[in-house]
Amino acid sequence: MPSYVVTGASRGLGFEFIRQLSADPAAIVIGLARDKAATEKKVAAEIGRSNIHIFHGDLVDYESLKKAAEDTSKITGGRLDYLIANGALVGSMSAYRSLSDLGDDHKALEDDLLAAYKANVIGNINLINVFLPLIRKGDVKKVVLITSGHADLELVRDIKLYMAGPYAMSKAAMNLAIAKYHSELGSEGILFMSISPGAVQTSGYTDPTGLSGKDKAGLDAMVSGFAKYAPHWKGAIMPDESVKLIFEVINKSSVEGGDGGSFVSHYGNKQWL
Ligand SMILES: NC(=O)c1ccc[n+]([C@@H]2O[C@H](COP(=O)([O-])OP(=O)(O)OC[C@H]3O[C@@H](n4cnc5c(N)ncnc54)[C@H](OP(=O)(O)O)[C@@H]3O)[C@@H](O)[C@H]2O)c1
């Protein structure tokens, strides 16, 4: 009976994770969401499976994460097989701007950097720490951070990905945290990995018609960089395809196979698109 915890279960990839994982009636699927009631309603209307449990979980609220781990423990018998750290502060005023451009309002930039760091780094470290006792007792022992190709140094350098600095830096910091966890706990057989989902059509993926000025220029630069990097690329994929590919990578990865602490794409390598 595999057990899963997925953060950011309210929408986008997180919602798709709980939809796909709950298709196995033997699975216990726990989604953490900031708005528990709204997510429960959406799950009932759009998925309708009794093996999905939604708990309140906000990455910037340590107590909510602690309580979610306690509640999870009660229904899994103190164990957890998979922790999918998917939730993230994605959209922000810095999504398509450069760091120098954002420097025109240094206070807003500071707030943006701190917000990204607080949710995506401190929040995920707290999340992993409160669920670690359950993971240790699980059979599968896999902790996966959903990260971004924006955090890959070579990609940023090669295609001039100057935009989304605060978000990308928070993902890069968390990728390193995942490698740190592996260095400490890989010998216990716990797999820690960072996996990028590709470019996926979720609310975290902006419709270009809503952008103007420097934001539109930033998005255009990003898309043309993607086209140069991956001429085969046909645009963002759908959440169901991304989640399927991510789980193929999770299933074939292991500490013994040398995957601990790695940072890969939904293809299991450094091909980000
Ligand atoms: N879509 C892409 O192209 C893409 C590309 C690279 C990486 N990613 C990564 O994929 C993951 C999922 O993103 P998505 O595309 O599904 O984006 P999304 O549709 O914007 O969903 C983001 C999710 O994160 C949750 N979240 C935001 N702040 C949170 C907090 N403080 N605590 C807990 N949950 C929080 C949101 O909950 P609310 O509903 O409560 O706001 C929502 O469920 C993220 O880690 C993102 O960085 C996505």
PDBQT file of the ligand as one rigid body, heavy atoms in Angstrom, charges set to zero:
ROOT
HETATM    1  N1  LIG A 301       4.607  24.957 -14.943  1.00  0.00    +0.000 N 
HETATM    2  C1  LIG A 301       5.867  25.001 -15.345  1.00  0.00    +0.000 C 
HETATM    3  O1  LIG A 301       6.164  25.257 -16.532  1.00  0.00    +0.000 OA
HETATM    4  C2  LIG A 301       6.978  24.755 -14.360  1.00  0.00    +0.000 A 
HETATM    5  C3  LIG A 301       8.290  24.815 -14.835  1.00  0.00    +0.000 A 
HETATM    6  C4  LIG A 301       9.332  24.555 -13.953  1.00  0.00    +0.000 A 
HETATM    7  C5  LIG A 301       9.054  24.235 -12.635  1.00  0.00    +0.000 A 
HETATM    8  N2  LIG A 301       7.773  24.196 -12.184  1.00  0.00    +0.000 N 
HETATM    9  C6  LIG A 301       7.531  23.831 -10.776  1.00  0.00    +0.000 C 
HETATM   10  O2  LIG A 301       6.461  22.920 -10.677  1.00  0.00    +0.000 OA
HETATM   11  C7  LIG A 301       5.835  23.048  -9.392  1.00  0.00    +0.000 C 
HETATM   12  C8  LIG A 301       4.333  23.184  -9.567  1.00  0.00    +0.000 C 
HETATM   13  O3  LIG A 301       4.084  24.394 -10.271  1.00  0.00    +0.000 OA
HETATM   14  P1  LIG A 301       2.809  24.579 -11.190  1.00  0.00    +0.000 P 
HETATM   15  O4  LIG A 301       3.296  24.786 -12.566  1.00  0.00    +0.000 OA
HETATM   16  O5  LIG A 301       1.805  23.517 -10.923  1.00  0.00    +0.000 OA
HETATM   17  O6  LIG A 301       2.319  26.008 -10.675  1.00  0.00    +0.000 OA
HETATM   18  P2  LIG A 301       0.914  26.535 -10.111  1.00  0.00    +0.000 P 
HETATM   19  O7  LIG A 301      -0.193  26.061 -10.978  1.00  0.00    +0.000 OA
HETATM   20  O8  LIG A 301       1.126  28.006  -9.951  1.00  0.00    +0.000 OA
HETATM   21  O9  LIG A 301       0.788  25.839  -8.695  1.00  0.00    +0.000 OA
HETATM   22  C9  LIG A 301       1.606  26.212  -7.640  1.00  0.00    +0.000 C 
HETATM   23  C10 LIG A 301       1.160  25.431  -6.417  1.00  0.00    +0.000 C 
HETATM   24  O10 LIG A 301       2.009  25.798  -5.318  1.00  0.00    +0.000 OA
HETATM   25  C11 LIG A 301       1.174  26.165  -4.229  1.00  0.00    +0.000 C 
HETATM   26  N3  LIG A 301       1.795  27.121  -3.330  1.00  0.00    +0.000 N 
HETATM   27  C12 LIG A 301       2.150  28.404  -3.586  1.00  0.00    +0.000 A 
HETATM   28  N4  LIG A 301       2.641  28.967  -2.461  1.00  0.00    +0.000 NA
HETATM   29  C13 LIG A 301       2.577  28.033  -1.498  1.00  0.00    +0.000 A 
HETATM   30  C14 LIG A 301       2.896  27.996  -0.120  1.00  0.00    +0.000 A 
HETATM   31  N5  LIG A 301       3.376  29.068   0.510  1.00  0.00    +0.000 N 
HETATM   32  N6  LIG A 301       2.681  26.850   0.565  1.00  0.00    +0.000 NA
HETATM   33  C15 LIG A 301       2.177  25.755  -0.037  1.00  0.00    +0.000 A 
HETATM   34  N7  LIG A 301       1.842  25.718  -1.338  1.00  0.00    +0.000 NA
HETATM   35  C16 LIG A 301       2.033  26.841  -2.053  1.00  0.00    +0.000 A 
HETATM   36  C17 LIG A 301      -0.083  26.730  -4.884  1.00  0.00    +0.000 C 
HETATM   37  O11 LIG A 301      -1.139  26.747  -3.926  1.00  0.00    +0.000 OA
HETATM   38  P3  LIG A 301      -2.326  27.855  -3.938  1.00  0.00    +0.000 P 
HETATM   39  O12 LIG A 301      -3.368  27.338  -4.874  1.00  0.00    +0.000 OA
HETATM   40  O13 LIG A 301      -2.760  27.907  -2.519  1.00  0.00    +0.000 OA
HETATM   41  O14 LIG A 301      -1.717  29.148  -4.408  1.00  0.00    +0.000 OA
HETATM   42  C18 LIG A 301      -0.276  25.745  -6.015  1.00  0.00    +0.000 C 
HETATM   43  O15 LIG A 301      -0.890  24.570  -5.547  1.00  0.00    +0.000 OA
HETATM   44  C19 LIG A 301       6.493  24.251  -8.720  1.00  0.00    +0.000 C 
HETATM   45  O16 LIG A 301       7.496  23.811  -7.838  1.00  0.00    +0.000 OA
HETATM   46  C20 LIG A 301       7.130  24.996  -9.893  1.00  0.00    +0.000 C 
HETATM   47  O17 LIG A 301       8.238  25.771  -9.498  1.00  0.00    +0.000 OA
HETATM   48  C21 LIG A 301       6.713  24.444 -13.019  1.00  0.00    +0.000 A 
ENDROOT
TORSDOF 0
